[in-house]
Amino acid sequence: MFQLRVARNVAEIERLGPSWESLMTPELTSFQSHRWNLLAANLFREREEPYFIFAENDNGAAILPAVIQSHTRTIAFAGECLFDYRDYLAVGDTSPLRAAWQKLASVNLPISVTAICRPENGIWQLLPTQFFSRAPRLLKSEITSEQLVHRHPRAFSRLRKLERMGLRITQYTGDSPMVSEIYRLRRAQSTSSGLFHDPLRGEFMVSLCRAEGPKCEVFALEHGSMLAAALVTFRDADWRRCYTIFYDHRWARFSPGVSLLFEVARRSLEQRMNIDLMTGEQQYKMRVAQSTQDLFKVSASAAEMHQVFRAAVSDAA
């Protein structure tokens, strides 16, 4: 039996929970999880109108975490500017997936989804795709913690110097008041175009970290009550995703943020975890990274959406 539902509000998205969890496969990330998307749909509901589509038959199911951006009238995927990796969820027979995309095309709006890390996967191959950015990373299969220290002696000697100056590395979980302080400080440092100059984005991150609890690990480099640097990370299977880095500009000449990042990378490898430095090839990330993941942007007009999914359904008939 086939069914298709469109969830237009938080209550309807919440009811998708059990079906959603059954579609989570190992290649997906926390950015595709029900809890992250539900929170995004709630906090950003004035900016992104939920249009989550769930379709299933006896042999397969799919979910598109789609939204309609209020200011541009463009289809996107949930998460505003704060989700690094986007994807749909699908298992089994592809008919529900195609039906879900056909329903999305019927909205008759252009689509823009950033950033896709599996451009070769199913539907993404049918839509116009362009390179967007890279995500630097360290893979536990390619380097050990000892090799990292050996290859970057200056970074670790700088950390030892900071420790001799009285700084110490502390660790917190996502429900700690430290998280609010980090995003307060990030906002205070931001220009008007900065990602976290927008208070709602900071509110989202504080709520997300709180919801993740021990799966959100916050590392801080502190001197008494003074915060020199901090790193907000999320555990995602065997990945540690380094999401937000902060450093006090008064300590800039000692590079406390980079020193902390190297140490967290070392500890992660020691714990047999991969390290994801997230979107962007900033110099400090590339110093730590051993490899990168290509990310792509998908954009299509309403006419292209109609053409692609009319053809896809026709081919499947």
QUIFEN-V945396 format. One record per helix or strand of 3 or more residues. SS is the DSSP state (2 for helix, 1 for strand). FROM is the first residue (numbers start at 1). TO is the last residue. If there is no record, write none. Layout:
<<SS:FROM:TO> <SS:FROM:TO>>
//
This chain:
<<1:3:7> <2:10:14> <2:17:22> <2:30:32> <2:34:43> <1:48:50> <1:52:57> <1:60:64> <1:66:69> <1:74:77> <1:89:92> <2:95:105> <1:111:116> <2:122:126> <1:129:138> <2:145:151> <2:153:164> <1:168:173> <2:177:189> <2:195:197> <2:199:215> <1:216:223> <1:226:236> <1:239:247> <2:249:254> <2:256:270> <1:274:280> <2:283:288> <1:291:300> <2:302:316>>
//
